[in-house]
Amino acid sequence: MQTMAGRKMLTDLDLIRTINDDEDIPEEPESEEDDEEQPIVLNKKKQNKAKSSGDFNADFVFGERDGQADDSWVMDDVMKQLKKRVATSLDEKIETVRKKRKNQEKEEKAPKKSEAEEEVKSEEEEKEPSENEESEEEFSSEEETVLTKADTLRVKEKKKKKNAGTAGFFEDGSQYNENLTFQDMNLSRPLLKAISAMSFTQPTPIQKACIPVGLLGRDICACAATGTGKTAAFMLPVLERLIYKPREAPISRVLVLVPTRELGIQVHAVTKLLAQFTEVTCCLAVGGLDVKSQEAALRAGPDILIATPGRLIDHLHNCPSFSLDAIEVLILDEADRMLDEYFEEQMKEIIRLCSHQRQTLLFSATMSEEVQDLASVSLKHPVRIFVNSNTDVAPFLRQEFVRIRPNREGDREAIACALLTRNFQDHVMLFTQTKKQAHRMHIVLGLMGLRVGELHGNLSQTQRLEALRRFKDEQVDILVATDVAARGLDIHGVKTVINLTMPATVKHYVHRVGRTARAGKAGRSVSLVGEEERKVLKEIVKKAQTPVKARILPQDVISKFRDKITKMEKEIYAVLQLEREEKEMQKSESQISAAQKKLEPGSEPMERSWFQTREERKKEKLSHALQEFDLALRGKKKRKKFVENSKKKDLTAEERSQFEVLKAQMYAERVAKRDRKPKRARAMPPDEEPKAKQSKPKKPKKNTVFDEELTNTSRKALKQYRAGPSFEDRKRLGIQHRKKGNFKSKSRYRRK
């Protein structure tokens, strides 16, 4: 009776009661319900915002994020080195073009009003942005009925695998103690304190396997899936070593090499957090940041140096007090990328300058043959730790694919826009193959009213970091990026990854989709697959641990979005035109400032040296470019068509998508060609150099008459082959032709 009365009282007061121990709890269904597609709602975020505005104050902000202390101090060193440059953002340009379009649409619909009324209204709009403008819908009611049609999902069935012997290198599962905790690893108290401050409770499999081996000082070649905590796995044993054996002089003892600037900044931030309760110093040397402040930090001799190869070589050749002679530990993060053909010469130079007595650690989510070659050369008795296979995606990743029909290559942009406006409206990363396409997608999505950011190599370092920060802070819903953002970046809360075109190889795909479903969380990837990209898709389906799904969008939805994009072409051109004008202004300003600096006395800039000459660098770049061109475009017709298309300023949607696919094919074919080359067989250990054989001096080879005639450059021989004017030239110039009868024989000059 008391319980019944209590329940009645709670319902009257509109309160929620707690569950007692003896009561049965209804079990919640498993994650299968996620597979069911939710009904499509356009402008979902705007509607949610309107609902929540009445209940909560929009200006309210939590003091501490997720219950953790504020760690903004970690990025202070990086922000100081950035070059501040004030310029209007692309979003502002897009907004101005959108406002123009809206005003034009209003003028067309509404009857003409008096000029005085319009002036008063425009003044009011400038003072206070009206609420109607924000709530104005992008799509009409007719369009909404078409666009809210549900997509169909089908499970792609795997083909039965043939029983074949697998290579031992990738299948060797590393043994480790599954019950191991951070306290059992014999780590120092400052490190355990930092681990608890970072809210690390249990070590991940790669950390359980690597940290004990790393503490023994052994060389490691490790492979684990994306988002499994590889940075902490290589940094914790290194920090423990530095604490146990403190330095006697200010020298750099640890070198961490990373392929991209953003990954370098991220590794630097994690290292500072792990070493926050120790006296270990850390320095960052990546491109795009101030050189002078980096040189000053390197002179102080930091314990750990995190760098990209290019900037490190620059410092080695131009900073006299800095060297790598005392390096005790060399770490290559994303090792397979570091040993790619583009970093090959730079890596050879760095390894040559490093100390020979060192511990070397290689870490990546995808290990390739090149890494094994380097392991045989530079690693000494390495321990191979493969927690996952080299092409395993994250365990809780849901993979979906959208098929592009042969004659529908131009629908890629429309499909991407449909997915982003209907299905996945926030925490999305959209990957493109080229920088130009990424920039275009930013403009297209921005004109559709979505909050977009972009990240690629054409942006300055300040712009790149700002785009990342805005995406992390949820100021931007969609981040359009190239493969610069595909490796190593840990962005919290990414729900979906969309591939506009399939990447070159399965390994590239693993890294791209690895931006979501990190640290045991669920995520989704949606990839657009054309007929020429089916080979990569087959490999992915074959290696997938969970069922792969095919997403089919209604054709009338795609056609609606395609028409919308074609209508926006003028506006896209207007935004690009505004950008060109601003670039021209910036260029002229920089030229003026450079000229003023040259005129100042004693302001001649120091020339920075490099390990290669300009000609060598130019030759290397040209060889890579020609290799790409020749591999992808076999045949005169194909090559001629490509050259003609590249000269065009305004490409069609089909040509743009074909260019994107072609870029991926170029890389894939180049990799395949490199893999087909026979590997060099070693007859002796790599450390020992082969002794020079004592051979008898060879006799010089006699040249034939034909060779002598070709190689003889004496004056007599040249006189013999030198030709005079031709018969026609003689006739034109009026030179008399010598008659045959004028020849003087030797008989005339004989003695009588």
Helices and strands as residue ranges (DSSP letters): H 2-12, G 31-35, H 44-52, G 65-67, G 72-75, H 76-81, H 90-109, H 115-127, H 131-135, H 141-147, E 152-156, H 168-171, G 182-185, H 189-197, H 205-215, E 220-223, H 230-244, E 254-257, H 261-274, E 282-285, H 291-299, E 304-307, H 309-318, E 329-333, H 335-338, H 344-353, E 359-364, H 369-378, E 383-386, E 397-403, G 409-411, H 412-418, I 419-423, E 428-431, H 435-447, E 452-455, H 461-472, E 478-481, G 483-485, E 496-499, H 506-513, E 523-529, G 531-533, H 534-543, E 548-552, H 555-567, H 569-599, H 614-632, H 636-647, H 653-676, H 705-711, H 715-721, H 727-733, G 740-742, G 746-749
